[in-house]
Amino acid sequence: MGKILDEGLVYEILSVVGEIPEGRVATYGQIARLIGRDKNSRLVGKVLSMSEYYGQYPCHRVVNHAGRLVPGWREQKSLLESEGVTMKNESHVDLKKHQWDC
């Protein structure tokens, strides 16, 4: 895959993810902005895809800019719904109601 990710950056991203409140979601871009890397939403996604190696984080609370769930991660929808998050349709969270206001 090329570059090895800087562990400080990994934990910076994961610490923001750890602060997303139950019943709320954040976007990859929102997290990138919060760590001062506005154009690195894909980096956020990469880190989250490997988060299991760094501990337990509520990565299910992160969606794309349109509220779309991660394709192929079936548990994400049920985890969010168990926290009271409502869906606009089968694969999109209602961001107007549930986006984290940070």
FIZA-962488 format. One record per residue (C-alpha): x, y, z. Coordinates in steps of 0.02 Angstrom, whole numbers, plus 32768, in hexadecimal, padded with zeros to 4 digits. Layout:
XYZ...
END
This chain:
80008000800080948075800680A380F08095809280BE814A801D813281A7806181A182318021815B82D780088209831F7F958233828E7F39818D82A17F1581AF83597EE5826483337E60822682BA7E25819C832D7E1A821183C37DA38281835F7D3C81E9832D7D3681B783E57CE2825D840E7C50824983967BB9823C840A7B4281A984057AB381CD838E7B1E824183227B88822882877C1B8286823C7C5D8286818B7D0C825981547D25830D811B7CE7835281C17D6882EA821E7DF1832081A57DC583D781C57DC683BC82827E7A837D827B7EB0840C82087EBE83A3816A7E2C83E381057E55838380667E7A82DB80B77DD0828980C97E1281EE806F7E9D81E280EF7E1881E181777DC18150811E7E6580F181107E88810581CA7DD880CF81F87DE88034818B7E7A7FFF81FA7E35803C82A17E1F7F8D82E87EDC7F8582FD7EDA801C83707E4B7FF683E77D90800E83F27D4B80A9839C7C9A80D483617CC980D482A97C1680A6827D7BED815D82A07C4F819982087BFC81A9815D7C2481FF80B97BF382B3808E7B47827C80537B25820F80EB7B46816C808F7B7580D580F67C13807180D37BEC7FF880447BF97F44807D7BF67F6981387B4C7F2381647B5B7F3F821F7B717FFB820E7AB8801D81EE7A7C7FB482817AFE800182F67AC480B082C77A0C808482D27A28803A83807A6780E883B279CA813C836D7A13817782C8798F817C823F79AD81588188797481BC80EF7974811A808C79C4806E80937A7780AD80897A77816480C27A6D81B2816E7A00824C81837A8E82C9819A7A18835A81BB79DE830382597A7A82A682917B1A82FF82587B8D832682EA7B9283E183097C4283FB8345
END
